[in-house]
Amino acid sequence: MTPAPVTAAPTAGEERLPQPATADIDLVTVLHALGDPVRMRLLLSYADGAEHSCAPRDLGLEHLHKSTVSHHMRVLREAGVTTTRVAGRNRFVSLRRADLDARFPGLLDALLASAPATA
């Protein structure tokens, strides 16, 4: 069950793509989103706390088509795992670590610790 996307309140001069509010992030939806090896690889990339461009090459996913990477990013965003900031024609994705830790304490740490280094 995917919660209806809710746009988080952006700060001045910034736009965010639709995402669920923190209270609406659902554990089953998060786990389902992270059940795919590509999305788990994206989680590992985003775990550094930085914003990342959407370019497959920058994410180590150059073997995938750009539309496939975009699909995986959308699934993560709609599940509440990531947030996407819009800057003109560019999109920057980051992990919603604080929101996920508040909602499900220890979940991200457990997932990151159990993920194979080659994911």
RAVENVEN-V403228 format. One record per residue. N is the residue number from 1. SS is DSSP state (hx for helix, st for strand, lp for the rest). PHI is phi in degrees with one decimal (* if undefined). PSI is psi in whole degrees, 0 to 359 (* if undefined). Layout:
n->(N & N)
ss->(SS & SS)
phi->(PHI & PHI)
psi->(PSI & PSI)
//
This chain:
n->(1 & 2 & 3 & 4 & 5 & 6 & 7 & 8 & 9 & 10 & 11 & 12 & 13 & 14 & 15 & 16 & 17 & 18 & 19 & 20 & 21 & 22 & 23 & 24 & 25 & 26 & 27 & 28 & 29 & 30 & 31 & 32 & 33 & 34 & 35 & 36 & 37 & 38 & 39 & 40 & 41 & 42 & 43 & 44 & 45 & 46 & 47 & 48 & 49 & 50 & 51 & 52 & 53 & 54 & 55 & 56 & 57 & 58 & 59 & 60 & 61 & 62 & 63 & 64 & 65 & 66 & 67 & 68 & 69 & 70 & 71 & 72 & 73 & 74 & 75 & 76 & 77 & 78 & 79 & 80 & 81 & 82 & 83 & 84 & 85 & 86 & 87 & 88 & 89 & 90 & 91 & 92 & 93 & 94 & 95 & 96 & 97 & 98 & 99 & 100 & 101 & 102 & 103 & 104 & 105 & 106 & 107 & 108 & 109 & 110 & 111 & 112 & 113 & 114 & 115 & 116 & 117 & 118 & 119)
ss->(lp & lp & lp & lp & lp & st & lp & lp & lp & lp & lp & lp & lp & lp & st & st & lp & lp & st & lp & lp & hx & hx & hx & lp & lp & hx & hx & hx & hx & hx & hx & hx & lp & lp & lp & hx & hx & hx & hx & hx & hx & hx & hx & hx & hx & lp & lp & lp & lp & lp & st & st & lp & lp & hx & hx & hx & hx & lp & lp & lp & lp & lp & lp & hx & hx & hx & hx & hx & hx & hx & hx & hx & hx & hx & hx & hx & hx & lp & lp & st & st & st & st & st & st & lp & lp & st & st & st & st & st & st & lp & hx & hx & hx & hx & hx & hx & hx & lp & lp & lp & hx & hx & hx & hx & hx & hx & hx & hx & lp & lp & lp & lp & lp)
phi->(* & -99.0 & -67.6 & -64.9 & -61.6 & -126.4 & -80.0 & -69.0 & -68.3 & -76.3 & -79.4 & -55.3 & 74.7 & -134.4 & -124.8 & -118.5 & -72.9 & -57.2 & -153.0 & -71.4 & -64.9 & -52.7 & -65.5 & -95.8 & -70.8 & -105.0 & -59.6 & -61.9 & -65.6 & -62.7 & -65.6 & -63.5 & -61.8 & -86.6 & -77.3 & -98.2 & -60.1 & -68.4 & -69.5 & -67.3 & -62.4 & -63.9 & -57.3 & -61.9 & -66.5 & -75.8 & -65.8 & -74.8 & 85.0 & -90.4 & -84.0 & -125.1 & -71.0 & -92.7 & -67.2 & -53.4 & -61.0 & -70.0 & -103.2 & 74.6 & -119.2 & -63.0 & -78.1 & -104.5 & -69.7 & -56.7 & -67.4 & -67.9 & -63.6 & -60.3 & -60.4 & -62.8 & -65.0 & -64.5 & -59.9 & -64.1 & -65.6 & -68.6 & -81.6 & 94.6 & -78.8 & -127.3 & -128.0 & -122.4 & -95.9 & -99.8 & -133.0 & 65.3 & -88.8 & -97.5 & -125.3 & -127.1 & -108.2 & -142.8 & -74.7 & -88.7 & -58.4 & -60.8 & -65.9 & -68.6 & -66.1 & -67.6 & -78.4 & -135.3 & -55.0 & 85.1 & -61.8 & -62.1 & -59.7 & -65.6 & -65.0 & -67.9 & -69.0 & -91.1 & -72.9 & -65.1 & -61.0 & -96.6 & -58.5)
psi->(120 & 124 & 153 & 132 & 140 & 132 & 124 & 151 & 114 & 156 & 171 & 132 & 16 & 145 & 140 & 144 & 158 & 137 & 157 & 149 & 157 & 314 & 341 & 0 & 125 & 131 & 315 & 319 & 318 & 312 & 322 & 316 & 322 & 2 & 355 & 135 & 325 & 317 & 328 & 322 & 319 & 318 & 316 & 322 & 317 & 345 & 348 & 353 & 356 & 165 & 144 & 142 & 171 & 3 & 123 & 322 & 319 & 341 & 4 & 23 & 34 & 343 & 351 & 150 & 148 & 322 & 328 & 317 & 319 & 320 & 312 & 321 & 321 & 317 & 316 & 318 & 314 & 337 & 346 & 9 & 324 & 168 & 146 & 120 & 134 & 128 & 94 & 236 & 357 & 151 & 137 & 125 & 139 & 158 & 138 & 58 & 312 & 318 & 316 & 321 & 324 & 321 & 316 & 79 & 130 & 348 & 308 & 318 & 317 & 317 & 316 & 323 & 329 & 351 & 134 & 145 & 337 & 6 & *)
//
